[in-house]
Amino acid sequence: MELTRRSVLAAIGAGTAAAALGACGTGTSTAGSADGPAEGEIRLLTPIFEGADGKKLLEKEILGSFRKKYPDVRVNVDYTTYAQLNEKITTGLAGGLLPDVLMMGVGWIPPFAAKKAIAELPEKLATAHDYEKRVLEPSRYEGRLYALPVVLDTRIVVYRKDHFAAAGIRKTPANWAELRAVAKQLTKGGRIGFDPFSIDLRQCWETFLFANGGELFGADGRKVLFTDARGVEALQFFKDLVQDGSADYARKTELGAPTNVQTGEASMTMTTSALWNQVKEQTPDLIENDLLGAFVLANRRPAMLQGGTLVTQSASSKHPAAARALVEHLATPDSILGAARQRGSVPGLKDLDDSGYVKENEFVDLSLRSMGDACSEGGTPAWMEIREKIKPTLEPAIVGRQSAKDAIAELGRLAEAAIGRM
């Protein structure tokens, strides 16, 4: 039977992936099952280390030092993007060709751990380095460790200091009422006061949900919580900004293109810590002249969405000792710092807080100082299905006439149905 993207995702969502996994080997999720010598040929699937510089960093430096320590292990790298990652993993799972080591996003561990696709890691790895406390939470499922963090990607608000100064605004907004008022004040002459839409709508709405004191799911991942007033208010705030004329969904910028804040077409934008690297390359004068500032979104509470990339081990690897060794190596301080520097990401190790890279990148520095306010998406084994439905379900409320309440209710129904199929 031909494996299409639709059929594979349906199989995963319906809970039949366990049978597919059983056909591809005798994988186990038991911690400590990687005894024996690290040897053999293994495959690494990664959505990061993009471009020529990323490939050089991974293959020459990070894997170069790995080969010196484990000369009997050969690593083949399969590069992909986050847009294609889920499809590659689920197709590999259904076809019995899952890579030995996988790098995946925050929120992805419960779905694949629940299907026993990835191996539980020894708890001692959680204390092998000085991790920020909040960082390890997305690496767990039902309290057990399945992954280690490599880099974090936080969502913060970046603003133009010169725009604030010219408008006589002396402090950053402390809540949504102030944010809306400041955005209206800064909207003039074709410039919008706030651009929250140039990051993924799913992640943007989640950040506002968390800042409003809301949650996505209950602790066991089986109950939908975002359908309460907190979730509706978060979406309604976007509609209010658009109605004010201080935000415009149609003016969002593409990934990698100069942002509206860089070009001066917006005074504030929701973005990631990686914007610092982009600004250094595209519009370095903004840094040289100290024209950019950043703050953590807040309403009922401050909230900084914590995304990022984790590394985990396939439960069906034929060379588990080699795979485990690579997982540990990719999560060492040297490997993490190299990956973070290349991407403009946040290293999740306290050991690196005082590194030159962190101190030079003001957005990364703010993120590390704000880890107590970090919140992560996911939290349910049904996440991989639900995450794909958030943007298309909420978008009509922003660009059309659908109410925020109706859009959130529809998303809630879709999420409950996905959870019910697990």
Buried (B, 14 or more C-beta within 10 A) or exposed (E): EEEEEEBBBBBBBEBEBBEBBEEBBEBBBEBEBBEEEBBBEBBBBBBBBBEEEBEEBBBEEBBEBBEEEBEEBBBEBEBBEBEEBBBBBBBBBBEBEBBBBBBBBBBBBBBBBBBBBBBBBBEEBBEEBEBBEBBBBBBBBEEBBBBBBBBBBBBBBBBBBBBBEEBEBEEBBEBBEBBBBBBBBBBEEEBBBBBBBBBBBBBBBBBBBBBBBBBBBEEEBBEBBBBBEBBBBBBBBBBBBBEBEBBBBEEBBEEEEBBBBBEBBBBBBBBBBBBBBBBBEBBEEBBEEEBBBBBBBBBBBBBBBBBBBBBBBBBBBBBBBBBBBBBBBBBBBEBBBBBBBBBBBBBBBBEBBEBEBBEEBBBBBBBBEBBEBBBBBBBBBBBBBBBBBBBEBBBBBBEEEBBBBEBBBBBBEBBBBBBEEB
